[in-house]
Amino acid sequence: MLFGAAEAVHGAHGLVPEPVDRAEMERSVALGRAAVTPETWTSCTAEGTRMSVEEAIAAALEGAQSAAAVTSGPTECARTRGSG
């Protein structure tokens, strides 16, 4: 979800990550994609693009506090927010 939210914010404001940040982001995206099915990745990323900045921040803070593991499945996006 948060990758989708980040992409939406970057696109809306014409922001381009610095090369060092882009490399780290690409590594993180690759790890995330490898952990779930393609359908789950697409669904969660799409959900993230619909989040407000405030919602994305809240989701990131919830994830950091709960240290929830990413698991594949239809409720994965909700689980990463700590509500599933």
Protein Blocks (a to p, Z undefined) as FASTA:
>chain_A
ZZmmmmmmmmmnopacdfklmmmmmmmmmmmmmmpcfklmmmmmmmmmmpcfklmmmmmm
mmmmnopacdedjklmmmmnopZZ
